[in-house]
Amino acid sequence: MENKFYITTPIYYVNDKPHIGHAYTNIVADLLARWREQQGEDILYLTGTDEFAQKTVDAAKKNNEEVHEYTDRMASIWQSTWEKLKLSNSDFIRTTEERHIATVKDFWGRVDAAGDIYKGKYEGLYCKGHEAFMKEDELTPDGLCPDHKTKPEWISEENYFFKLSAYQDKLLDFYNDHPDFVAPANRFHEVKSFVERGLEDISISRENRPWGIPVPNDPHHVVYVWFDALINYISAVGMERWEEHPADIHVMAKDITRFHAVIWPAMLMSAGLPLPGQILAHGFFTINGTKISKSLGNAIDPLEIANKYGNDALRYFLLREIPFGEDGDFSEEKMKERYNGDLANGLGNFAARVLTLAEKEEFVMENGEWRMENEFQEQIDKMKKTVYAKVNQFRFHEALAAVWEAIAFGDKYVNENKLWAIADEKERRRKLFSAVTLLDNLAATLLPFMPETSRKITASIQWEGKRLKAKKPEILFPRIR
Ligand code: MSP
């Protein structure tokens, strides 16, 4: 248990349901979890919901629901979305769970004991959309939050503060010693220059709020939602396990890297706990070129896309279309194009052709050996090597491109050599056997990317001692008009 590879996603606010951007994060985490599993590791993959935001209360009110009822209902929507997408998360944490509340109190106590919490007065502008304080120079000329287009609330209240400023040098030293702490590198650069500019202490409580985790020994205050939320990564595994083996990778988008790469490590240093291995940040999605926003109502439900095209096709599109780390755009038109092109005509067609031809053949080992065409072996080796290197660099789109190069090679080979028309039985079998072996290797390589498809292909290729039996699979990707 202690040595399981531990990967997390952000915990999501429950004032809305999941959209394609959230699905992307969880699919990337799922890919990495399955990838590490394929390398022989045991996996702990955590996702969940962040329920103590002030906007949760507003959303519940708007729906005429008790806040508890509302959060229960919304959390189950998030949970069932990941189930329906067949993601492999091994746990789902809700911040309203007792295991989390207890851990937050414990954590607060440690930071307090370290002398890093003090009481002070906070005056400033608070944006509920961000659940964060904002500076005036961050607002638009007419005083609105540029992302949420709403007027931040002026807040003047007594707050507890965390001495973030005391951690500037320690953070910079840590970054120096851990050159891969934030990936991709351009994000790390942003984080470092932010810290180099100097850090201010941050408010970590809110006064007289009805919703939140009470501050230990001061029930007039609740813990600020971000301070509570980050601790979820410990709550899920327990303090002891975290001390032995903290998260290996926290996956998220660039919007919340600062919380994870600056505040979170400082909190952990203060509490005397080990730091996570890596903060992995991807870009932001637009839909048909426009920002995804509740007010525009343009959010795309990942389940709708998955129902129409299949879970694996959604995974394929997101991982193939968008270079990891960069901003990307989702449009159904592009999705359909890749589906019909790369999947129906590409992988699906190649698998169907090879297996239909192979079904009619007898493949038997000769003198203890399977005879392969060299070209195929070379393709397989090249594909595997490239995929291994690219996934380790988080260049998933290039990993997939390498697999599709191997498919293109196979297709071309089948055509040019007219595998269906070779009269010499031995030669025909050797060539077809090579093609089936390529397909088998494609399927194994695709397992973390497209688990259902991979299993369907593998199930059609059965190695039985000295024999190989192939059978035509169901149509993998029916064409969509
Ligand atoms: N609750 C906080 C996170 C706390 S983690 C300790 C939060 N929640 S959120 O619901 O706003 O989710 C933010 C995350 O959702 C992003 O970091 C990203 O993973 C995902 N995305 C939300 N919109 C997205 C896009 N438009 N594009 C890509 N990812 C998006 O912040």
Boltz pocket constraint, residues with backbone or C-beta under 6 A from the ligand:
constraints:
  - pocket:
      binder: B
      contacts: [[A, 9], [A, 10], [A, 11], [A, 12], [A, 13], [A, 21], [A, 22], [A, 24], [A, 25], [A, 50], [A, 226], [A, 229], [A, 230], [A, 231], [A, 232], [A, 251], [A, 252], [A, 253], [A, 254], [A, 255], [A, 256], [A, 283], [A, 284], [A, 285], [A, 286], [A, 292]]
      max_distance: 6.0
